Amino acid sequence: MTRVTPEFVRARSSNLSLRSLAMEQSMAMRMSSAAEAINNKMDAKNLKPEAFTKPYLEFMTENPTVFHAVDYFKEKLLKAGYKELSSRDSWAGKLEPGGKYFTTRNGSSLIAFAVGKAYKPGNGVAMVAGHIDALTARLKPTSTKPKSHGYVQLGVAQYAGALNETWWDRDLSIGGRVIVRDPETGKTTVKLVKLDWPIARIPTLAPHFGIGMTGHNNRETEMVPIIGLDNSDVSSSAATSNTTSSEQPLGGLGSFASTQPPKLVKLIAKQLNITDYSTILNWELELFDSQPATVGGMDKEFIFAGRIDDKLCSWAAFMALLHAKDEPSDGGIKLVALFDDEEIGSLLRQGARGNFLPITIERAVESLAFLSQVPFGPGLLGQTYSSSFLVSSDVTHAAHPNFPQTNLPDHSPRLNVGVALCVDASAHMTTDSVSMAILDRVAELAGCVNQRHMIRNDSRSGGTVGPMLSAAMGVKAADVGIPQLSMHSIRATTGSLDPGLGIKFYKGFLDHWEAVDREWRA
């Protein structure tokens, strides 16, 4: 393992200007190189982190909700030759060594895996698991609110710790999924939607009124978004103006559309080419910061974006799977699992506490055992899990320049250096001495730098999907995070090289796990 010394950081930082210049002058060439990397299966040591900055920015800007993220991943997987497996169908006879597959749950969680060409029943699974949900504000089932002083407002509910002070005075748009019934066929479908301009804002109160705007504000009554104007009660001409006028409920009495702001229903319907509002059965929409993800800093060494937690580690892990080597000698399964609901405890069926990952592995092993005519049962599953390893991947806290009292010496990772192995003595993280040694060996083989993260004794640690998944399957595990600043803010910061450094490490893990595991066997 390379030690992160001040000299090391200075040497790496001195290259940032050159990297930024190369990013601007030869992006097209490097994007071609990145595409070739998928086909050539280059070694992790040769992977250039800067080639992935722009694709990550585009992903973050174009996929604001968990549903859009899963749709993005599905599209990429299909183009890369992965086959979708429906959980409703039998998988018997459908899986084979050398095959690539994925399955989804609720449209908000996804598991993708590639079976090695030399796979034999009982071989292990190299897993990277993370989450793709983020703090947000979701529309309430009845989102229409009474008009207030000419303002049309929107009823929203916080998801996890959203609607905090960082949400004030932000340009907010709306996106998510809409449930629609086809009146001709009677079939029900799910459509994704996002508005490409900000339509909502949570306004602050001017300091002239002497009311503080931090720490004591009511999220139900004082953080209500405004989405339009309706001055029809004071001006008859306003009803026909370009502002939001009072309208009759759409879709008929008792319909879902009748419980939502009429103009919002029309906007969403127009985006989806829906003319009959009564066919909108429901929707799951949320607010999101509409400002694009961007690079910043004097040398463009930062990324400023919303929803970095945790569409950073998840995207990097996913891209690592697409870039993973595909050698004839590969005998294991390489897998990436991306979950919903981590920010609220992972308790739902699409969360990590559900059975999504264990049942997917069990069904895959059962199908592959059927092909090999090997008896399937607890013994084979136990053998599989004991030969497996889980990298629980979630963003972690970077060293903060303005609050040095929160930094623990030698345990506060820096941006644009590498991933951090996260340790917690109270088992909020899964990392132990064995798993740290394993992942340091992976980093050595992949040409990566592993940092360390641990909180101070007088701070409270967060949680990850690692403990719940490793406990459910009994697999060796470690927690790994890419550092960021401003966690749980509506807009956060990471390093411009960090998405690519994450890919480099995760690819190294997927490529080298079998070899490293053999070093631990007698």
C-alpha positions as CSV (number, residue, x, y, z in Angstrom):
1,M,0.0,0.0,0.0
2,T,1.2,3.5,-0.9
3,R,1.3,5.8,2.2
4,V,-0.5,9.1,1.6
5,T,2.2,11.6,2.7
6,P,2.2,15.4,2.1
7,E,4.9,14.8,-0.6
8,F,2.7,12.2,-2.3
9,V,-0.3,14.6,-2.4
10,R,1.8,17.5,-3.7
11,A,3.2,15.3,-6.5
12,R,-0.3,14.2,-7.5
13,S,-1.7,17.7,-7.3
14,S,1.0,19.1,-9.5
15,N,-0.4,17.1,-12.4
16,L,-3.9,18.4,-12.1
17,S,-3.3,21.4,-14.4
18,L,-2.0,19.1,-17.1
19,R,-4.8,16.7,-16.6
20,S,-7.4,19.4,-16.8
21,L,-5.8,20.8,-20.0
22,A,-5.8,17.3,-21.5
23,M,-9.4,16.9,-20.5
24,E,-10.4,20.0,-22.4
25,Q,-8.2,19.5,-25.5
26,S,-8.6,15.8,-26.2
27,M,-11.9,14.8,-24.6
28,A,-13.2,13.2,-27.8
29,M,-10.0,11.1,-28.1
30,R,-10.2,9.9,-24.5
31,M,-13.9,9.1,-24.8
32,S,-12.9,6.9,-27.7
33,S,-10.2,5.4,-25.6
34,A,-12.7,4.8,-22.8
35,A,-15.0,3.0,-25.2
36,E,-12.0,0.9,-26.4
37,A,-11.2,0.1,-22.8
38,I,-14.5,-1.7,-22.5
39,N,-13.6,-3.9,-25.5
40,N,-9.9,-4.3,-24.8
41,K,-10.4,-5.0,-21.0
42,M,-7.3,-3.0,-20.1
43,D,-5.6,-3.7,-16.8
44,A,-6.6,-1.4,-14.0
45,K,-3.1,0.0,-13.7
46,N,-3.5,1.5,-17.2
47,L,-6.9,3.0,-16.6
48,K,-6.8,6.8,-16.7
49,P,-9.1,8.3,-14.1
50,E,-9.4,11.7,-15.9
51,A,-11.2,9.9,-18.9
52,F,-14.2,9.4,-16.7
53,T,-14.9,12.9,-15.4
54,K,-17.0,14.1,-18.2
55,P,-19.1,10.8,-18.4
56,Y,-19.8,11.1,-14.7
57,L,-20.9,14.7,-15.0
58,E,-23.3,13.7,-17.8
59,F,-24.7,10.8,-15.8
60,M,-25.3,13.0,-12.8
61,T,-27.0,15.7,-14.8
62,E,-29.2,13.5,-16.9
63,N,-30.4,11.0,-14.2
64,P,-31.7,13.0,-11.2
65,T,-33.9,10.3,-9.7
66,V,-33.3,6.7,-8.6
67,F,-35.7,5.5,-11.4
68,H,-33.7,7.4,-14.1
69,A,-30.5,5.9,-12.7
70,V,-31.7,2.3,-13.0
71,D,-33.0,3.1,-16.5
72,Y,-29.6,4.4,-17.5
73,F,-27.8,1.3,-16.1
74,K,-30.2,-1.0,-17.9
75,E,-29.6,0.7,-21.2
76,K,-25.8,0.5,-20.7
77,L,-26.0,-3.2,-19.8
78,L,-28.1,-4.1,-22.8
79,K,-25.7,-2.4,-25.1
80,A,-22.8,-4.3,-23.4
81,G,-24.5,-7.7,-24.1
82,Y,-26.1,-8.3,-20.7
83,K,-29.4,-10.2,-20.7
84,E,-32.3,-9.2,-18.4
85,L,-33.7,-11.8,-16.0
86,S,-37.2,-11.4,-14.8
87,S,-37.7,-12.5,-11.2
88,R,-41.1,-13.9,-12.3
89,D,-39.6,-16.4,-14.7
90,S,-37.7,-19.6,-14.0
91,W,-33.9,-19.1,-14.5
92,A,-33.3,-22.9,-15.0
93,G,-31.3,-23.4,-18.1
94,K,-30.9,-19.7,-18.8
95,L,-27.6,-19.0,-17.1
96,E,-24.2,-20.4,-18.3
97,P,-20.5,-19.8,-17.8
98,G,-19.4,-16.7,-19.8
99,G,-22.9,-15.2,-19.6
100,K,-23.8,-11.7,-18.5
101,Y,-27.0,-10.9,-16.7
102,F,-29.0,-8.4,-14.7
103,T,-32.2,-8.1,-12.8
104,T,-34.1,-5.3,-11.2
105,R,-36.6,-4.8,-8.4
106,N,-39.2,-2.0,-8.1
107,G,-37.5,-0.1,-10.9
108,S,-35.2,1.4,-8.3
109,S,-32.7,-1.4,-7.5
110,L,-30.5,-3.3,-9.9
111,I,-28.1,-6.3,-9.7
112,A,-25.8,-7.1,-12.6
113,F,-23.3,-9.9,-12.8
114,A,-20.9,-11.7,-15.2
115,V,-20.3,-15.4,-14.8
116,G,-16.7,-16.5,-15.5
117,K,-16.0,-18.8,-18.4
118,A,-14.3,-21.2,-16.1
119,Y,-17.1,-21.1,-13.5
120,K,-17.8,-24.2,-11.5
121,P,-20.6,-24.6,-8.9
122,G,-19.3,-23.6,-5.5
123,N,-16.9,-20.9,-6.8
124,G,-17.2,-17.5,-5.2
125,V,-18.7,-14.1,-6.0
126,A,-16.8,-10.9,-6.0
127,M,-19.5,-8.3,-5.1
128,V,-19.6,-4.5,-4.9
129,A,-22.8,-3.2,-3.3
130,G,-23.9,0.4,-2.9
131,H,-27.0,2.6,-3.1
132,I,-28.4,5.0,-5.6
133,D,-31.1,6.7,-3.6
134,A,-30.4,10.2,-2.3
135,L,-31.9,12.8,0.0
136,T,-34.9,14.3,-1.7
137,A,-38.4,15.8,-1.2
138,R,-41.2,13.7,-2.7
139,L,-44.7,14.9,-3.6
140,K,-47.3,13.9,-1.1
141,P,-50.2,11.7,-2.3
142,T,-52.3,14.8,-2.4
143,S,-49.9,17.5,-3.4
144,T,-52.4,20.3,-4.0
145,K,-52.2,23.0,-1.3
146,P,-54.6,25.9,-0.7
147,K,-53.5,29.1,-2.5
148,S,-51.6,31.5,-0.2
149,H,-51.4,35.2,-1.0
150,G,-51.4,34.5,-4.7
151,Y,-48.8,31.7,-4.6
152,V,-49.4,28.2,-5.8
153,Q,-47.5,25.8,-3.5
154,L,-46.7,22.2,-3.6
155,G,-47.1,19.6,-0.8
156,V,-43.9,17.6,-0.4
157,A,-42.5,15.3,2.2
158,Q,-38.9,14.9,3.1
159,Y,-37.1,11.7,2.2
160,A,-34.3,11.0,4.8
161,G,-32.8,14.4,5.8
162,A,-34.0,16.5,2.9
163,L,-35.6,19.9,3.2
164,N,-32.7,20.9,5.3
165,E,-31.3,24.5,5.1
166,T,-29.3,23.7,2.0
167,W,-32.5,23.4,0.0
168,W,-33.5,27.1,0.4
169,D,-33.3,29.3,-2.7
170,R,-32.3,26.5,-5.0
171,D,-33.5,26.0,-8.5
172,L,-35.7,22.9,-8.2
173,S,-37.2,20.8,-10.9
174,I,-39.5,17.7,-10.7
175,G,-38.9,14.1,-12.0
176,G,-39.7,10.5,-11.3
177,R,-42.1,7.8,-12.5
178,V,-45.8,8.0,-13.5
179,I,-48.2,5.0,-13.5
180,V,-50.4,5.1,-16.6
181,R,-53.2,2.8,-17.8
182,D,-53.8,2.4,-21.5
183,P,-57.6,2.9,-22.0
184,E,-57.6,0.7,-25.1
185,T,-55.7,-2.3,-23.9
186,G,-56.2,-1.9,-20.1
187,K,-52.5,-2.5,-19.6
188,T,-50.7,-0.5,-16.9
189,T,-47.2,0.9,-17.6
190,V,-44.6,3.0,-15.9
191,K,-43.2,6.1,-17.6
192,L,-40.3,8.2,-16.5
193,V,-40.5,11.9,-16.6
194,K,-38.3,14.9,-15.7
195,L,-38.9,18.6,-16.4
196,D,-35.8,20.3,-17.9
197,W,-36.3,23.7,-16.2
198,P,-36.7,24.7,-12.5
199,I,-40.4,25.1,-11.6
200,A,-40.1,25.1,-7.8
201,R,-38.3,27.1,-5.1
202,I,-38.3,27.3,-1.4
203,P,-37.8,31.0,-0.6
204,T,-36.0,32.3,2.5
205,L,-37.1,35.1,4.7
206,A,-35.1,38.3,4.5
207,P,-32.9,39.0,7.6
208,H,-34.8,42.3,8.0
209,F,-37.5,40.5,9.9
210,G,-35.2,39.3,12.6
211,I,-36.2,35.6,12.2
212,G,-33.3,33.2,11.9
213,M,-33.3,30.9,8.9
214,T,-31.2,28.1,10.4
215,G,-31.9,25.5,13.0
216,H,-35.5,26.1,14.1
217,N,-37.6,26.2,11.0
218,N,-40.7,24.0,10.6
219,R,-40.3,21.8,7.5
220,E,-44.0,21.3,7.2
221,T,-45.1,25.0,7.2
222,E,-42.0,27.0,6.5
223,M,-40.3,25.0,3.8
224,V,-43.1,24.7,1.3
225,P,-42.1,25.1,-2.4
226,I,-43.7,27.7,-4.6
227,I,-44.4,26.6,-8.1
228,G,-46.5,29.4,-9.6
229,L,-48.8,32.3,-9.1
230,D,-52.6,32.6,-9.0
231,N,-53.9,36.2,-8.5
232,S,-57.3,35.5,-9.8
233,D,-58.9,36.5,-6.5
234,V,-57.7,40.1,-6.9
235,S,-57.6,40.5,-10.7
236,S,-60.0,39.1,-13.3
237,S,-57.4,39.5,-16.0
238,A,-55.0,37.4,-14.1
239,A,-57.1,34.3,-14.8
240,T,-56.3,34.6,-18.5
241,S,-52.7,35.7,-18.1
242,N,-49.5,33.6,-18.3
243,T,-49.6,32.9,-14.6
244,T,-51.0,29.8,-13.0
245,S,-54.8,30.4,-12.9
246,S,-57.4,28.6,-10.9
247,E,-58.7,25.6,-12.8
248,Q,-61.2,22.8,-12.2
249,P,-59.8,19.4,-11.0
250,L,-58.6,17.3,-14.0
251,G,-59.4,13.7,-14.7
252,G,-62.8,13.7,-13.1
253,L,-64.0,13.6,-9.5
254,G,-62.2,11.1,-7.4
255,S,-59.3,10.7,-9.9
256,F,-55.7,10.8,-8.9
257,A,-55.2,13.9,-11.2
258,S,-57.8,15.7,-9.2
259,T,-55.6,15.6,-6.1
260,Q,-52.7,17.3,-7.8
261,P,-52.1,20.9,-9.0
262,P,-53.9,21.2,-12.3
263,K,-51.1,22.9,-14.2
264,L,-48.6,20.4,-12.9
265,V,-50.8,17.6,-14.2
266,K,-50.9,19.3,-17.6
267,L,-47.1,19.7,-17.6
268,I,-46.4,16.1,-16.7
269,A,-49.1,14.9,-19.2
270,K,-47.6,17.0,-22.0
271,Q,-44.1,15.5,-21.3
272,L,-45.5,12.0,-21.7
273,N,-48.0,12.7,-24.6
274,I,-51.0,11.9,-22.4
275,T,-54.3,13.6,-23.3
276,D,-56.7,11.8,-21.0
277,Y,-55.7,12.8,-17.5
278,S,-57.9,10.1,-15.9
279,T,-55.4,7.5,-17.2
280,I,-52.7,8.8,-14.8
281,L,-53.2,6.4,-11.9
282,N,-50.5,7.7,-9.6
283,W,-47.0,9.0,-9.6
284,E,-43.8,9.0,-7.6
285,L,-42.3,12.4,-8.2
286,E,-39.6,14.3,-6.4
287,L,-37.8,17.6,-6.4
288,F,-34.2,17.8,-7.4
289,D,-31.6,20.5,-7.8
290,S,-31.7,21.3,-11.6
291,Q,-28.2,22.9,-11.7
292,P,-25.9,20.6,-13.9
293,A,-23.0,18.8,-12.3
294,T,-19.8,20.6,-13.2
295,V,-16.1,20.8,-12.6
296,G,-14.7,23.7,-10.5
297,G,-11.6,24.9,-8.8
298,M,-8.6,26.7,-10.3
299,D,-7.4,23.6,-12.1
300,K,-10.9,22.1,-12.4
301,E,-9.9,19.6,-9.6
302,F,-13.3,19.5,-8.0
303,I,-16.7,18.2,-9.0
304,F,-19.7,20.2,-7.7
305,A,-23.0,18.3,-8.0
306,G,-26.2,17.2,-6.4
307,R,-26.9,13.7,-5.2
308,I,-23.2,12.7,-5.0
309,D,-24.2,10.5,-2.1
310,D,-24.3,8.0,-3.5
311,K,-24.4,8.1,-7.2
312,L,-20.7,8.4,-7.0
313,C,-19.6,5.1,-5.7
314,S,-22.5,3.3,-7.4
315,W,-21.6,4.7,-10.9
316,A,-18.0,3.9,-10.4
317,A,-18.8,0.3,-9.4
318,F,-21.1,-0.1,-12.3
319,M,-18.5,1.2,-14.8
320,A,-15.9,-1.1,-13.2
321,L,-18.1,-4.1,-14.0
322,L,-18.5,-3.0,-17.6
323,H,-14.7,-2.6,-17.8
324,A,-13.8,-5.8,-15.9
325,K,-11.6,-8.3,-17.6
326,D,-13.2,-11.3,-19.3
327,E,-10.6,-13.9,-19.3
328,P,-11.0,-17.7,-20.2
329,S,-9.5,-18.5,-16.8
330,D,-12.1,-16.5,-14.8
331,G,-13.8,-18.9,-12.5
332,G,-15.9,-16.7,-10.3
333,I,-18.9,-14.4,-10.6
334,K,-18.4,-10.6,-10.8
335,L,-21.4,-8.7,-9.4
336,V,-22.5,-5.2,-8.7
337,A,-25.7,-4.5,-6.6
338,L,-27.2,-1.0,-6.5
339,F,-29.9,-0.6,-3.9
340,D,-32.7,1.9,-3.1
341,D,-33.7,3.1,0.4
342,E,-30.3,3.1,2.1
343,E,-30.8,6.6,3.3
344,I,-33.9,5.5,5.3
345,G,-32.6,2.2,6.7
346,S,-32.8,-0.2,3.7
347,L,-35.9,-1.9,5.2
348,L,-38.1,-2.1,2.1
349,R,-38.0,-5.0,-0.4
350,Q,-35.8,-3.0,-2.8
351,G,-33.4,-2.2,0.1
352,A,-30.3,-4.1,1.2
353,R,-32.1,-5.5,4.2
354,G,-34.5,-7.3,1.8
355,N,-33.7,-10.6,0.1
356,F,-32.8,-9.1,-3.3
357,L,-29.1,-9.9,-3.3
358,P,-29.1,-13.3,-1.5
359,I,-32.0,-14.6,-3.6
360,T,-30.4,-13.4,-6.8
361,I,-27.1,-15.2,-6.0
362,E,-29.0,-18.3,-4.9
363,R,-31.1,-18.4,-8.0
364,A,-28.0,-17.9,-10.2
365,V,-26.1,-20.6,-8.4
366,E,-29.1,-22.9,-8.7
367,S,-29.3,-22.3,-12.4
368,L,-25.6,-22.9,-13.0
369,A,-25.7,-26.0,-10.8
370,F,-28.6,-27.3,-12.8
371,L,-26.6,-26.9,-16.0
372,S,-23.6,-28.7,-14.5
373,Q,-25.9,-31.4,-13.0
374,V,-24.5,-30.6,-9.5
375,P,-27.0,-31.0,-6.6
376,F,-28.2,-27.6,-5.3
377,G,-28.8,-27.0,-1.6
378,P,-27.4,-25.4,1.6
379,G,-24.1,-27.0,1.2
380,L,-23.5,-25.5,-2.2
381,L,-24.6,-22.1,-1.1
382,G,-22.4,-22.3,2.0
383,Q,-19.5,-23.2,-0.2
384,T,-20.3,-20.2,-2.5
385,Y,-20.6,-17.7,0.2
386,S,-17.4,-18.8,2.0
387,S,-15.5,-18.2,-1.2
388,S,-17.0,-14.8,-1.8
389,F,-16.2,-11.2,-0.8
390,L,-18.3,-8.1,-0.5
391,V,-17.1,-4.6,-1.0
392,S,-19.7,-2.3,0.6
393,S,-19.3,0.9,-1.2
394,D,-20.6,4.3,0.0
395,V,-19.2,7.8,0.0
396,T,-17.2,8.8,3.0
397,H,-16.2,12.1,4.6
398,A,-13.2,13.9,3.2
399,A,-10.9,16.0,5.5
400,H,-12.6,19.3,6.0
401,P,-10.4,22.5,5.8
402,N,-12.8,24.7,7.8
403,F,-13.6,22.3,10.6
404,P,-10.2,20.6,11.4
405,Q,-11.6,19.5,14.8
406,T,-13.7,16.9,13.0
407,N,-10.6,15.4,11.2
408,L,-8.9,12.4,12.8
409,P,-5.2,12.4,12.1
410,D,-4.1,9.8,9.6
411,H,-7.8,8.8,9.1
412,S,-9.3,11.6,7.1
413,P,-9.0,11.0,3.4
414,R,-8.2,13.6,0.8
415,L,-9.8,14.2,-2.6
416,N,-8.2,13.0,-5.8
417,V,-6.0,10.5,-4.1
418,G,-8.0,7.2,-3.9
419,V,-10.7,5.3,-2.1
420,A,-10.7,5.0,1.6
421,L,-11.1,1.8,3.6
422,C,-13.6,2.7,6.3
423,V,-13.3,1.4,9.9
424,D,-15.6,1.6,12.8
425,A,-14.8,-0.2,16.1
426,S,-18.6,-0.5,16.9
427,A,-19.2,-2.4,13.7
428,H,-21.2,0.2,11.8
429,M,-18.7,-0.8,9.1
430,T,-17.6,-4.3,8.1
431,T,-13.9,-3.7,7.7
432,D,-11.5,-5.8,9.8
433,S,-7.8,-6.6,9.7
434,V,-8.3,-9.5,7.2
435,S,-10.5,-7.6,4.8
436,M,-8.2,-4.5,4.9
437,A,-5.2,-6.7,4.1
438,I,-7.1,-8.2,1.2
439,L,-8.1,-4.9,-0.3
440,D,-4.6,-3.4,0.2
441,R,-3.3,-6.3,-1.8
442,V,-6.0,-5.5,-4.5
443,A,-4.8,-1.9,-4.6
444,E,-1.2,-3.1,-5.0
445,L,-2.1,-5.2,-8.0
446,A,-4.3,-2.5,-9.5
447,G,-1.9,0.4,-9.0
448,C,-4.3,2.2,-6.6
449,V,-3.8,4.1,-3.4
450,N,-6.0,3.1,-0.4
451,Q,-6.6,5.7,2.2
452,R,-8.1,5.2,5.7
453,H,-11.2,6.7,7.2
454,M,-12.3,6.5,10.8
455,I,-14.4,9.0,12.9
456,R,-13.3,10.5,16.1
457,N,-14.5,9.0,19.4
458,D,-16.6,12.1,20.0
459,S,-18.4,11.8,16.7
460,R,-21.3,9.6,15.5
461,S,-20.7,7.2,12.6
462,G,-23.2,6.6,9.8
463,G,-24.1,3.2,8.5
464,T,-23.8,1.4,5.2
465,V,-25.3,-1.7,3.5
466,G,-22.2,-3.7,4.5
467,P,-23.1,-5.1,7.9
468,M,-26.6,-6.1,6.9
469,L,-25.5,-7.9,3.7
470,S,-22.4,-9.6,5.2
471,A,-24.5,-10.8,8.1
472,A,-27.2,-12.1,5.8
473,M,-24.8,-14.1,3.6
474,G,-21.9,-14.8,5.9
475,V,-19.4,-13.4,3.4
476,K,-16.1,-11.6,4.2
477,A,-16.5,-7.9,3.7
478,A,-15.0,-4.5,3.9
479,D,-16.4,-0.9,3.6
480,V,-14.9,1.3,1.0
481,G,-15.8,4.9,0.2
482,I,-14.9,7.7,-2.2
483,P,-14.3,10.9,-0.2
484,Q,-16.6,13.9,-0.5
485,L,-17.4,17.2,1.2
486,S,-20.8,18.5,2.2
487,M,-22.5,15.2,2.7
488,H,-26.3,15.4,2.8
489,S,-26.2,18.9,1.4
490,I,-28.4,19.4,-1.7
491,R,-25.1,20.1,-3.5
492,A,-21.8,18.5,-2.6
493,T,-18.1,18.3,-3.7
494,T,-15.7,15.5,-4.7
495,G,-12.5,15.4,-6.7
496,S,-12.6,15.5,-10.5
497,L,-10.4,12.4,-10.6
498,D,-12.4,10.5,-7.9
499,P,-15.0,8.9,-10.1
500,G,-12.2,7.4,-12.3
501,L,-10.1,6.5,-9.2
502,G,-13.1,4.6,-7.9
503,I,-13.5,2.8,-11.2
504,K,-9.8,1.9,-11.1
505,F,-10.1,0.4,-7.6
506,Y,-13.4,-1.5,-8.1
507,K,-12.2,-2.9,-11.4
508,G,-9.0,-4.0,-9.7
509,F,-11.1,-5.8,-7.1
510,L,-13.3,-7.5,-9.7
511,D,-10.3,-8.5,-11.8
512,H,-8.0,-9.7,-9.0
513,W,-10.2,-11.1,-6.3
514,E,-9.7,-14.7,-7.4
515,A,-6.0,-14.4,-7.4
516,V,-5.9,-12.6,-4.0
517,D,-8.2,-15.2,-2.5
518,R,-5.9,-18.0,-3.6
519,E,-3.1,-16.3,-1.7
520,W,-5.1,-16.9,1.5
521,R,-5.8,-20.5,0.9
522,A,-3.6,-23.3,2.3
